[in-house]
Amino acid sequence: MKKIFLLATALAIFFCAEAQQLKTPAASPLQTLQQAFGLSSVEVSYSRPAVKGRTIFGDLVPYGKVWRTGANAATTITFGDAVNFGGKDVPAGKYGLLTIPNSYEWTVILTKQLDVTSPAAYKQDQDVVRITVSVTDIPFPLESFLITFDHILASSMNMIIGWDRTAVIIPITTDVNSKINAQINSLEGKENFPYFAAASFYLENNRDLNKALGWFNKATEKDPDAFWIWYQKAQCLSKLGKNKEAIASANKSIELAAKAKNDDYIALNKKLIGSLN
């Protein structure tokens, strides 16, 4: 009897060791996605189950019930800066991302809970925000569950949650302008003032273009061979209606870009000149 017990124990230890050595692919692989946004980033961590021939929404993922929005571990989202999430203000921080799918619309929830993997674990009093978004039909199937970002601009982007032939889109915005203005104000008048960066920001956001032009002039004085600065200066002059000066600046950019063998900027400048003639 003792020998049988010892044999059974040895076999158990052997099979346990074998199991610990065996590594196989996860059925629902984990993905951590970090998207630079505004002056920081947004990071999502989630698992990606596959359709595998199953009916997804309304069956595998029931309608009207809290879903962890993925598989395995809880899905989380981290905002480096304060954002507006689908119309609701959200402080910087890490949150659980939950959803309640329905056929025509979903409820999307950001919660203080970071470990919700089943409806029973969810506590509504821990909600940070709760929004409702319409369902979008996808013309092609997504085999693997997907969370991604699209239409990424300086202060806005869309988060897309999609699987099979269903997707929802959540707009996200952040305040960039006031933060950059504060930086510019704190640096203005100092020797290391970033003339080109400040001028480009004003140009791209249609701020005071005359002030931007003054900064572009300072930038070209500081770095006269920078063909990209001359191009942006030409753009600024064009917006101010100073076409003759804009063409001169673009031609200077072409000259410098040719020396640097940068065909992209040569083409950009020629296109700009063509639009001004």
Number of C-alpha atoms within 10 A of each C-alpha: 6 7 8 9 10 11 12 12 11 12 12 12 12 12 11 11 11 10 10 9 9 7 7 6 6 11 12 17 15 17 13 14 14 15 16 12 22 22 14 11 13 20 16 20 19 25 24 21 20 20 16 9 8 10 11 16 16 13 9 10 18 14 15 14 15 22 23 25 28 28 19 18 18 21 24 24 20 17 19 17 18 15 21 15 21 20 15 13 15 18 13 13 13 19 22 24 26 27 21 20 24 17 12 12 15 19 18 23 21 22 24 20 20 17 17 22 19 14 13 8 11 18 12 12 8 13 16 17 16 17 15 17 17 15 17 14 14 14 9 9 13 16 16 18 20 20 23 14 18 13 9 16 11 16 15 18 19 19 18 15 18 23 22 22 15 19 21 24 20 18 17 20 22 19 16 15 15 9 12 14 14 10 12 16 11 11 13 13 9 8 7 8 17 15 20 23 16 20 27 22 15 21 21 13 11 12 13 11 19 15 14 24 24 13 22 25 19 17 22 18 11 12 13 14 17 17 27 18 23 28 26 23 29 29 25 25 23 19 14 13 12 14 19 15 14 26 24 15 23 30 20 20 27 26 15 20 23 15 11 13 12 13 12 11 20 21 13 15 28 16 12 18 21 10 11 14 8
